[in-house]
Amino acid sequence: MKNVVQFLCVFISIFVFSQTRSVKKSTVKITPKTTVKKSSFRANKNPDLPLINVELPLLIPKKKDGNFGYVNQKGKFIIQPEYHIAVFFYEDCNLLNSPNLKLRKLGTADYATVEKDEISYRIDKKGKRVYKFKQSDLGQCVHKEYVQQLFQAYTMNGFFGIIEKATFQNPQDYKQFKIYPQYDYLFIMEGDDVANPMIIASKNNVFGVVDVNNNVIIPFEYADIKRNFSWKLGRMFDVSKDGKNYYYVDSKNKTY
């Protein structure tokens, strides 16, 4: 039981549980602030971690036979699937602010958080477990100023559209909409570029992704796209064609 409580504290601190939420047709909310910081996806001289797409992480979580591991950008497993939960290599703000100075480096984006048998670990890019979480090691995250979203979903006549909050005044003027209400559901994903957010959209019982100008980024062919931090953390989308089996695709709809 102690391990379960410890696990929950760790994952809540970096909003990991938000990665498991699926899209539901409910009231659209502005995504709250996250304390997880973006890493810079740098080139790596390791031949096992080829840099094919500079926008993507070098290691991508992937599920196989019920467990998660990590594949490189070519889709090859570098860290074998043995974990119940595995998230992108990103900063953990609790470890970054640990009272134990020697542990702070383990909070950097060179490490990822995984969970196995209700125990949480940090692993390096070779898959080595370098730390097992202890509540006493965790510091307080430094909260930064929330970056206000420029756009929000707007419903009219039962359909969803997108407006720019600062300029929108008259719903009778269709020119004031960024996306005129036409979708069954819209959700603005959290990202670092508030001027060009990715938007999960649903129509005719299938899901896709559009940008703020209504250009289709991910085609409407999925039964579900998770409403989580996959775009912010890895510039990827967590999708499923059957509502059960999920996997990542990039902004070109390439599967990993």
C-alpha positions as CSV (number, residue, x, y, z in Angstrom):
1,M,0.0,0.0,0.0
2,K,2.9,2.3,0.8
3,N,4.3,1.8,-2.7
4,V,0.9,2.6,-4.3
5,V,0.7,5.9,-2.4
6,Q,4.2,6.8,-3.4
7,F,3.5,6.0,-7.0
8,L,0.4,8.2,-7.1
9,C,2.3,11.1,-5.6
10,V,5.1,10.9,-8.2
11,F,2.8,10.6,-11.2
12,I,0.4,13.3,-10.1
13,S,3.4,15.7,-9.8
14,I,4.2,15.4,-13.5
15,F,0.6,14.9,-14.7
16,V,1.3,11.4,-15.9
17,F,-2.2,10.2,-15.2
18,S,-3.5,12.8,-17.7
19,Q,-1.9,10.8,-20.4
20,T,-4.4,8.0,-19.9
21,R,-7.6,10.1,-20.3
22,S,-9.5,9.5,-23.5
23,V,-11.5,12.0,-25.4
24,K,-15.2,12.2,-24.4
25,K,-17.9,14.4,-25.9
26,S,-18.2,16.7,-22.9
27,T,-17.7,20.3,-22.0
28,V,-14.4,21.6,-23.4
29,K,-12.1,23.1,-20.8
30,I,-8.9,25.1,-21.1
31,T,-6.1,22.7,-20.2
32,P,-4.5,23.6,-16.8
33,K,-0.8,24.4,-16.3
34,T,1.6,21.6,-16.3
35,T,4.8,21.5,-14.3
36,V,6.5,19.2,-16.9
37,K,9.0,21.1,-19.0
38,K,9.9,20.5,-22.6
39,S,13.2,19.1,-23.5
40,S,15.2,20.0,-26.6
41,F,15.4,17.0,-28.9
42,R,19.1,17.1,-29.7
43,A,21.0,15.1,-32.2
44,N,22.5,11.9,-30.8
45,K,25.7,10.2,-32.0
46,N,24.5,6.9,-30.6
47,P,23.7,4.7,-33.7
48,D,20.9,3.1,-31.8
49,L,19.2,6.5,-31.6
50,P,19.1,7.9,-35.1
51,L,17.7,11.4,-35.6
52,I,15.3,11.2,-38.5
53,N,12.7,13.8,-37.4
54,V,14.1,16.7,-35.4
55,E,10.7,17.4,-33.9
56,L,10.3,14.0,-32.3
57,P,11.9,12.4,-29.2
58,L,14.8,10.0,-29.8
59,L,12.9,7.4,-27.7
60,I,9.2,6.9,-28.0
61,P,7.0,4.9,-25.6
62,K,5.4,1.8,-27.3
63,K,3.2,-0.9,-26.0
64,K,3.7,-4.6,-26.9
65,D,2.0,-7.6,-25.4
66,G,0.5,-5.5,-22.7
67,N,3.7,-3.7,-21.6
68,F,5.5,-0.6,-22.5
69,G,9.0,-0.1,-23.7
70,Y,10.7,2.4,-26.0
71,V,11.5,2.4,-29.7
72,N,13.8,4.7,-31.6
73,Q,12.6,6.8,-34.6
74,K,12.9,3.8,-36.9
75,G,10.5,1.8,-34.7
76,K,13.2,-0.5,-33.2
77,F,12.8,-1.4,-29.6
78,I,15.8,0.0,-27.7
79,I,14.3,-0.5,-24.2
80,Q,12.3,-3.7,-24.1
81,P,8.6,-3.6,-23.1
82,E,8.4,-4.6,-19.4
83,Y,6.6,-1.6,-17.8
84,H,3.0,-1.0,-16.9
85,I,3.5,2.7,-17.5
86,A,6.2,4.5,-19.5
87,V,6.2,8.2,-20.4
88,F,8.4,10.4,-22.6
89,F,11.9,11.3,-21.5
90,Y,11.1,14.6,-19.8
91,E,11.9,16.6,-16.7
92,D,10.5,15.6,-13.3
93,C,10.2,18.9,-11.4
94,N,10.0,17.1,-8.0
95,L,13.3,15.4,-8.5
96,L,14.8,18.6,-10.0
97,N,14.1,20.3,-6.7
98,S,15.0,17.3,-4.5
99,P,16.5,18.1,-1.0
100,N,19.1,15.5,-2.0
101,L,21.4,17.5,-4.3
102,K,22.9,14.4,-5.8
103,L,19.5,13.3,-7.1
104,R,18.6,16.5,-9.0
105,K,20.3,15.4,-12.2
106,L,17.9,12.4,-12.3
107,G,15.1,14.9,-12.8
108,T,16.4,16.2,-16.1
109,A,15.1,15.2,-19.5
110,D,17.9,12.6,-19.9
111,Y,15.7,10.3,-17.9
112,A,12.1,9.0,-18.0
113,T,9.7,7.8,-15.4
114,V,8.4,4.2,-15.6
115,E,6.3,1.9,-13.4
116,K,6.5,-1.8,-12.8
117,D,4.8,-3.9,-10.1
118,E,3.5,-0.6,-8.5
119,I,7.0,0.7,-8.1
120,S,8.2,3.9,-9.9
121,Y,11.6,4.3,-11.4
122,R,13.7,6.7,-13.4
123,I,15.6,5.1,-16.3
124,D,18.3,6.3,-18.6
125,K,18.3,6.1,-22.4
126,K,19.9,2.7,-22.3
127,G,17.0,1.4,-20.1
128,K,19.0,1.1,-16.9
129,R,17.0,1.8,-13.7
130,V,19.0,4.5,-12.0
131,Y,16.6,5.5,-9.3
132,K,13.5,4.1,-7.3
133,F,11.2,6.9,-6.1
134,K,11.0,7.7,-2.5
135,Q,8.6,10.3,-1.1
136,S,11.4,11.8,1.1
137,D,13.5,12.6,-2.0
138,L,10.9,14.7,-3.7
139,G,11.0,18.5,-3.6
140,Q,8.4,21.1,-4.5
141,C,7.8,22.0,-8.1
142,V,8.5,25.7,-8.9
143,H,5.2,27.0,-10.4
144,K,5.6,29.3,-13.3
145,E,3.2,31.8,-14.8
146,Y,0.5,30.2,-16.8
147,V,0.6,31.1,-20.5
148,Q,-2.9,32.2,-21.5
149,Q,-4.4,30.3,-24.4
150,L,-5.3,32.5,-27.4
151,F,-8.2,30.4,-28.6
152,Q,-11.1,28.5,-27.2
153,A,-13.9,26.2,-28.3
154,Y,-17.3,27.8,-29.0
155,T,-20.6,25.9,-29.4
156,M,-23.4,27.1,-31.5
157,N,-26.5,25.2,-32.6
158,G,-25.0,22.0,-31.2
159,F,-21.7,22.2,-33.1
160,F,-18.2,23.2,-32.0
161,G,-16.0,25.8,-33.5
162,I,-13.0,27.9,-32.5
163,I,-12.8,31.6,-31.7
164,E,-9.9,33.9,-30.8
165,K,-10.9,35.1,-27.3
166,A,-9.4,38.6,-27.6
167,T,-11.3,39.6,-30.8
168,F,-14.5,37.6,-30.9
169,Q,-17.7,39.6,-30.3
170,N,-20.5,38.8,-32.6
171,P,-21.4,35.1,-33.3
172,Q,-23.7,36.2,-36.1
173,D,-20.6,37.3,-38.1
174,Y,-19.1,34.1,-39.4
175,K,-15.9,36.0,-40.3
176,Q,-15.1,36.3,-36.6
177,F,-14.7,32.6,-36.2
178,K,-11.4,30.9,-36.7
179,I,-13.3,27.7,-37.3
180,Y,-17.0,28.1,-37.9
181,P,-19.0,25.6,-35.7
182,Q,-19.2,22.4,-37.7
183,Y,-17.8,19.6,-35.5
184,D,-19.4,17.3,-33.1
185,Y,-16.5,17.9,-30.6
186,L,-13.3,20.0,-30.4
187,F,-10.5,20.0,-27.8
188,I,-7.5,22.3,-27.9
189,M,-4.4,20.3,-26.9
190,E,-1.8,22.0,-24.7
191,G,1.4,22.9,-26.5
192,D,4.3,25.4,-26.4
193,D,3.0,27.4,-29.4
194,V,-0.3,29.0,-28.3
195,A,-0.6,30.7,-31.7
196,N,-0.8,27.4,-33.5
197,P,-2.4,24.8,-31.3
198,M,-3.3,21.3,-32.3
199,I,-7.0,20.6,-32.0
200,I,-8.7,17.2,-31.6
201,A,-11.8,17.2,-33.7
202,S,-14.7,14.7,-34.1
203,K,-17.3,14.4,-36.9
204,N,-19.4,11.5,-38.1
205,N,-18.2,9.4,-35.1
206,V,-14.5,9.5,-36.1
207,F,-11.6,11.6,-34.8
208,G,-8.8,13.6,-36.4
209,V,-6.6,16.6,-35.7
210,V,-6.9,20.1,-37.2
211,D,-5.0,23.3,-36.8
212,V,-6.5,26.7,-35.9
213,N,-7.0,27.4,-39.6
214,N,-9.0,24.2,-40.0
215,N,-6.3,22.4,-42.0
216,V,-6.4,18.7,-41.4
217,I,-3.2,17.5,-39.6
218,I,-4.3,14.0,-38.8
219,P,-7.0,12.5,-41.0
220,F,-10.4,11.6,-39.6
221,E,-9.9,7.9,-39.4
222,Y,-9.6,7.1,-35.7
223,A,-12.1,5.8,-33.1
224,D,-10.4,7.9,-30.4
225,I,-7.5,10.3,-29.8
226,K,-6.5,10.7,-26.2
227,R,-6.8,14.2,-24.6
228,N,-3.4,14.3,-22.9
229,F,0.0,15.9,-23.0
230,S,1.4,13.8,-25.8
231,W,1.7,16.8,-28.2
232,K,3.4,19.0,-25.6
233,L,5.8,16.3,-24.4
234,G,6.6,14.5,-27.6
235,R,4.8,16.3,-30.5
236,M,2.9,13.2,-31.1
237,F,-0.8,12.0,-30.9
238,D,-2.0,9.0,-28.9
239,V,-4.5,7.4,-31.2
240,S,-6.6,4.2,-31.6
241,K,-8.7,2.7,-34.4
242,D,-10.7,0.4,-32.2
243,G,-10.9,2.4,-28.9
244,K,-8.8,-0.2,-27.1
245,N,-5.3,-0.4,-28.7
246,Y,-3.5,2.9,-28.6
247,Y,-0.3,4.0,-30.3
248,Y,1.6,7.1,-31.3
249,V,1.5,8.9,-34.6
250,D,3.5,12.0,-35.6
251,S,2.1,15.1,-37.3
252,K,2.4,13.3,-40.7
253,N,0.3,10.5,-39.4
254,K,3.3,8.1,-39.3
255,T,2.8,5.3,-36.9
256,Y,5.4,4.4,-34.1
